[in-house]
Amino acid sequence: MDNDKEKKYQEIIATKDQTIAQLKKDIDRLQEEFDNFKIINADHQKLNGKLRLEVNKLKKENDSFKDPLNDLRKDGDL
């Protein structure tokens, strides 16, 4: 009977070892995904900043084209 108990304990231990090994793999995978997310997020923030600057520049440029005669009126040429 002790032999049966020992077998069951060994099976339980083996199952727990497999679970632990799988959890360690999951931790490694999740850590890699998180690291990738941080890299992507940082790159996205940089790109977003550049795009905002470009949009602001284009808005100013567009504002100058709204009434091109305005500058000539201000200068007294019209």
C-alpha positions in Angstrom: 0.0 0.0 0.0 2.9 2.3 0.7 4.1 1.7 -2.8 0.8 2.9 -4.2 0.9 6.1 -2.2 4.5 6.7 -3.3 3.5 6.3 -6.9 0.6 8.7 -6.5 2.9 11.3 -4.9 5.4 10.9 -7.6 2.7 11.4 -10.2 1.5 14.5 -8.4 5.1 15.8 -8.2 5.6 15.2 -11.9 2.4 17.0 -12.7 3.4 19.9 -10.5 6.8 20.0 -12.1 5.2 20.1 -15.6 2.9 22.9 -14.5 5.8 24.9 -13.0 7.8 24.4 -16.3 4.9 25.6 -18.4 4.3 28.6 -16.1 8.0 29.5 -16.4 7.6 29.4 -20.2 4.5 31.5 -20.0 6.3 34.1 -17.9 9.2 34.2 -20.4 6.8 34.6 -23.3 4.8 37.3 -21.5 7.9 39.2 -20.6 9.0 39.2 -24.2 5.6 40.4 -25.3 5.7 43.2 -22.7 9.2 44.2 -23.8 8.0 44.3 -27.4 5.0 46.4 -26.3 7.3 48.9 -24.6 9.5 49.3 -27.7 6.5 49.7 -29.9 4.9 52.2 -27.5 8.0 54.3 -27.4 8.4 54.3 -31.1 4.7 55.2 -31.5 5.1 58.2 -29.1 8.1 59.4 -31.1 6.3 59.1 -34.4 3.2 60.7 -33.0 5.2 63.7 -31.8 6.8 64.1 -35.3 3.4 63.8 -36.9 2.0 66.5 -34.6 4.8 68.9 -35.5 4.2 68.2 -39.2 0.5 68.7 -38.9 1.0 72.0 -37.1 3.5 73.1 -39.8 1.0 72.2 -42.5 -1.8 74.0 -40.7 0.3 77.2 -40.6 1.1 76.8 -44.2 -2.5 76.3 -45.1 -3.5 79.4 -43.1 -1.1 81.4 -45.2 -2.9 80.2 -48.4 -6.4 81.1 -47.2 -6.2 84.7 -48.5 -3.0 85.3 -50.5 -4.1 88.8 -51.3 -4.1 89.6 -47.6 -0.4 90.1 -47.5 -0.5 92.3 -50.5 -3.2 94.4 -48.9 -1.2 94.8 -45.7 1.9 95.9 -47.7 -0.2 98.4 -49.6 0.4 96.9 -53.0 -3.4 96.5 -53.6 
